[in-house]
Amino acid sequence: MVYGPMRELVMDGAPELNGAVVEALVNALQAKQHTPVPYRPALLGLVERFHRTWKGMVAMFVSEAQSDWDRWLPCAAYAYNGARHSGTGYSPNELMMGRRLRTPNELLRTSGVFADYHRTLVRKMAAATEAAKKALSKDQARRARYYDRQ
């Protein structure tokens, strides 16, 4: 676990996740188990949207026989974490680490501009967090208007 154990497990009410093993895991990690709307996965839009995106990304990497999908998961995760998201305007890596991921060809170039990196990191992270909060608020309002329209 790179960032520590989960604090909350959000579930969609799927029967395969309602067993003693999942309950023991949640208890061992001292996490909360949360089912916002049982048996209505469409209402968990964020998770469903991520699953759709993730399936598409993994499908781009695997062979036609689909026997090597597990080998390409780190590449798909790198691509996902480095891509800017429309809801926040930032990549997940920028929001977690305060910097964008570098591509392999950027690693071959050396720029020498690292002296002020530490000084500006905190400022950039604070600005990114605030901008992401504003963008998410705006995006949630837009989605609410769209949902209420129906």
KOLSEVO-870507 format. One line per 3 residues: number of its first residue (from 1); their letters; for each residue x, y, z of C-alpha. Coordinates in steps of 0.001 Angstrom, whole numbers, plus 500000, padded with zeros to 6 digits. Each point is the difference from the previous one (the first is absolute). Example, Ala and Ser with C-alpha at 12.3 -4.5 7.8 and 13.67 -1.06 7.14 Angstrom:
BEGIN
1) as) 512300:495500:507800; 501370:503440:499340
// end
This chain:
BEGIN
1) mvy) 500000:500000:500000; 501682:503133:498791; 497808:502499:501849
4) gpm) 498885:497885:502954; 496802:498051:500601; 496644:501234:498807
7) rel) 497788:501939:502387; 496752:499238:498214; 498774:497340:497595
10) vmd) 497169:501264:497795; 497983:497099:498612; 497156:499694:497526
13) gap) 498268:497096:501770; 501454:497302:497767; 499371:496605:501660
16) eln) 503571:498808:499409; 501237:502785:502310; 497613:499258:502867
19) gav) 501897:497047:501425; 501900:499310:503188; 503378:500536:498298
22) vea) 499219:503602:499027; 498510:500646:503437; 503138:498600:501683
25) lvn) 502215:502150:497747; 498031:503159:500808; 500158:499198:503726
28) alq) 503739:499222:499886; 500708:503314:498255; 497669:501855:502389
31) akq) 498188:501416:496991; 496378:500952:499477; 497858:498075:497554
34) htp) 497579:502256:498137; 497262:499100:497522; 498384:503266:498892
37) vpy) 497273:498513:497796; 499835:496203:500027; 499479:498195:496682
40) rpa) 500123:503250:497964; 503557:500196:498620; 498946:502685:497509
43) llg) 499621:502420:502913; 503674:499547:500849; 500896:501989:496895
46) lve) 503582:500821:500938; 500885:496330:500475; 498128:498923:496886
49) rfh) 501717:502706:497935; 503409:498913:501298; 499240:496355:499138
52) rtw) 499070:500998:496442; 503180:502072:499627; 502179:497287:501559
55) kgm) 498609:497238:497766; 500685:502114:496923; 503562:500757:501083
58) vam) 500853:496386:500816; 498450:498887:496698; 502413:502297:498140
61) fvs) 503002:498181:501466; 499062:496301:499901; 500620:497638:497122
64) eaq) 497171:498579:497916; 500181:496748:501973; 499525:502052:503198
67) sdw) 502437:497752:501826; 502443:502723:501051; 497653:502578:501557
70) drw) 501595:499740:503449; 503413:500879:498553; 498651:503311:498683
73) lpc) 498202:501190:503146; 502937:502179:501183; 500088:501734:496591
76) aay) 496256:500632:500088; 500254:501320:503577; 502857:502323:498978
79) ayn) 497970:501303:497059; 496891:500527:502149; 501884:501728:502813
82) gar) 501780:502287:497547; 496925:501047:498005; 498147:503227:500777
85) hsg) 496410:499401:501062; 497192:502186:498730; 498325:500294:503409
88) tgy) 503015:501468:501805; 502226:501228:497190; 502936:498170:501629
91) spn) 501442:496510:499834; 499693:497729:503060; 503780:500175:500394
94) elm) 499971:503820:500068; 497394:499947:502761; 501776:497296:502046
97) mgr) 503656:500894:499452; 499937:503618:498865; 501635:499315:496649
100) rlr) 499115:498481:496680; 501469:496661:498940; 502858:500164:497566
103) tpn) 499974:497941:496838; 502946:497750:499127; 501308:502396:497331
106) ell) 499989:502849:502554; 502244:497895:502222; 502599:499912:497217
109) rts) 500240:503802:499947; 501658:501878:502831; 498932:503536:500765
112) gvf) 501878:500894:503189; 497073:502072:501315; 499537:498272:503354
115) ady) 501248:502643:502460; 496656:501652:500699; 497952:496798:499776
118) hrt) 499635:499511:503740; 499061:503619:500631; 497232:500017:497401
121) lvr) 498671:496502:500737; 497907:501012:503017; 498599:503015:498171
124) kma) 499089:497924:496946; 498350:497286:502080; 497900:502532:501912
127) aat) 498970:501709:496770; 499204:496667:498335; 497912:498884:502969
130) eaa) 497988:503217:500022; 499531:499965:496233; 498936:496342:500104
133) kka) 497469:500735:502762; 498529:502857:497958; 499950:497900:496832
136) lsk) 498320:497102:501811; 497372:502322:501463; 499328:501419:496568
139) dqa) 499897:496514:498463; 497647:498705:502719; 497666:502948:499448
142) rra) 500051:499357:496251; 499248:496304:500533; 497213:500845:502469
145) ryy) 498415:502334:497446; 500223:497263:497375; 498564:497373:502371
148) drq) 497185:502264:501246; 499070:500818:496420; 498956:496401:499353
// end
